[in-house]
């Protein structure tokens, strides 16, 4: 009977660890997906150009033209993102309002705190991502 309790306890501990790990992994993946959809990536053009140059073995002339195309596309995508930002924010706010209607007042406060933390983290990350690494030259400037 003692062995059964020991093994049962170990199994329960193992299962709780697995569930906690899955939950944390899911949250990280979800945060990264949201981050990728909502934030600028100033080094993206540089990494795309570098990969194309390496994989396709571009000539200097080709590299220059490809760089222009990638930078133009990057600017167009940033402009598009800026145009849809108000709609995206409205949709997110409607979603939060709908969730709040289903929550108790204490849960609503927690949801507000989560949203506020997410906004602050996103703003802090934006400041960091705009600086880039020292010595990095943005090919699109």
C-alpha positions as CSV (number, residue, x, y, z in Angstrom):
1,X,0.0,0.0,0.0
2,X,2.9,2.3,0.8
3,X,4.4,1.8,-2.7
4,X,1.0,2.5,-4.3
5,X,0.8,5.8,-2.5
6,X,4.3,6.7,-3.4
7,X,3.9,5.8,-7.1
8,X,0.5,7.6,-7.2
9,X,2.1,10.7,-5.7
10,X,4.9,10.6,-8.1
11,X,2.6,10.1,-11.0
12,X,0.4,13.0,-9.9
13,X,3.5,15.2,-9.6
14,X,4.7,14.2,-13.0
15,X,1.3,14.9,-14.6
16,X,1.1,18.3,-12.9
17,X,4.6,19.1,-14.3
18,X,3.6,18.1,-17.8
19,X,0.4,20.2,-17.6
20,X,2.2,23.2,-16.3
21,X,4.9,22.9,-19.0
22,X,2.3,22.7,-21.7
23,X,0.5,25.7,-20.3
24,X,3.7,27.8,-20.1
25,X,4.7,26.7,-23.6
26,X,1.3,27.6,-25.0
27,X,1.4,31.0,-23.4
28,X,4.9,31.7,-24.8
29,X,3.9,30.6,-28.3
30,X,0.7,32.7,-28.1
31,X,2.7,35.8,-26.9
32,X,5.2,35.4,-29.7
33,X,2.5,35.1,-32.3
34,X,0.7,38.2,-31.1
35,X,4.1,40.0,-30.9
36,X,4.9,39.1,-34.5
37,X,1.6,40.3,-35.7
38,X,1.6,43.6,-33.9
39,X,5.2,44.9,-33.9
40,X,7.7,46.3,-36.3
41,X,10.8,44.2,-37.1
42,X,13.4,46.7,-38.2
43,X,16.1,44.0,-38.8
44,X,13.8,41.8,-41.0
45,X,14.8,43.4,-44.3
46,X,18.5,43.0,-43.4
47,X,18.0,39.3,-42.5
48,X,16.0,38.6,-45.7
49,X,18.6,40.3,-47.9
50,X,21.4,38.4,-46.1
51,X,19.7,35.1,-46.6
52,X,18.9,35.7,-50.3
53,X,22.4,36.9,-50.9
54,X,23.8,33.7,-49.3
55,X,21.4,31.2,-50.8
56,X,21.2,32.7,-54.3
57,X,24.8,33.9,-54.5
58,X,23.7,37.3,-55.8
59,X,26.0,39.5,-57.9
60,X,26.5,43.1,-56.5
61,X,24.0,44.5,-59.0
62,X,21.4,41.8,-58.2
63,X,22.0,42.4,-54.5
64,X,21.4,46.1,-54.9
65,X,18.2,45.6,-56.8
66,X,16.9,42.9,-54.5
67,X,17.7,45.2,-51.5
68,X,15.6,48.0,-53.1
69,X,12.7,45.5,-53.7
70,X,12.8,44.1,-50.1
71,X,13.0,47.6,-48.6
72,X,10.1,48.9,-50.8
73,X,8.0,45.9,-49.7
74,X,9.0,46.4,-46.1
75,X,7.9,50.1,-46.2
76,X,4.6,49.1,-47.9
77,X,3.9,46.5,-45.2
78,X,4.6,49.0,-42.4
79,X,2.2,51.5,-44.0
80,X,-0.4,48.7,-44.3
81,X,0.1,47.8,-40.7
82,X,-0.3,51.4,-39.7
83,X,-3.6,51.7,-41.7
84,X,-5.1,48.7,-40.1
85,X,-3.9,49.5,-36.6
86,X,-7.1,51.4,-35.5
87,X,-9.3,48.5,-36.7
88,X,-7.1,45.9,-35.0
89,X,-7.2,47.9,-31.7
90,X,-11.0,48.2,-32.0
91,X,-11.4,44.5,-32.6
92,X,-9.2,43.7,-29.6
93,X,-11.1,46.1,-27.4
94,X,-14.4,44.6,-28.5
95,X,-13.0,41.2,-27.6
96,X,-11.9,42.4,-24.2
97,X,-15.3,44.0,-23.5
98,X,-17.0,40.8,-24.5
99,X,-14.8,38.8,-22.1
100,X,-15.4,41.2,-19.3
101,X,-19.1,40.6,-19.6
102,X,-18.5,37.0,-18.7
103,X,-16.1,37.7,-15.8
104,X,-16.6,38.5,-12.2
105,X,-15.4,42.0,-11.1
106,X,-12.2,40.6,-9.6
107,X,-11.4,38.7,-12.8
108,X,-12.1,41.9,-14.8
109,X,-9.5,43.7,-12.8
110,X,-7.0,40.9,-13.5
111,X,-7.8,41.0,-17.2
112,X,-7.2,44.8,-17.2
113,X,-3.9,44.3,-15.4
114,X,-2.8,41.6,-17.9
115,X,-3.7,43.8,-20.8
116,X,-1.8,46.8,-19.3
117,X,1.3,44.6,-18.7
118,X,1.1,43.3,-22.3
119,X,0.9,46.9,-23.6
120,X,3.9,48.1,-21.5
121,X,6.0,45.0,-22.5
122,X,5.2,45.6,-26.2
123,X,6.1,49.3,-25.9
124,X,9.4,48.5,-24.1
125,X,10.2,45.9,-26.8
126,X,9.4,48.4,-29.5
127,X,12.0,50.8,-28.0
128,X,14.6,48.1,-27.9
129,X,13.8,46.8,-31.4
130,X,14.1,50.3,-33.0
131,X,17.6,50.7,-31.6
132,X,19.0,47.6,-33.3
133,X,22.4,46.2,-32.5
134,X,25.4,48.5,-32.3
135,X,27.1,48.6,-35.7
136,X,24.0,47.3,-37.6
137,X,23.2,49.4,-40.6
138,X,19.6,49.3,-41.7
139,X,19.7,48.7,-45.5
140,X,16.3,50.5,-45.9
141,X,17.4,53.8,-44.5
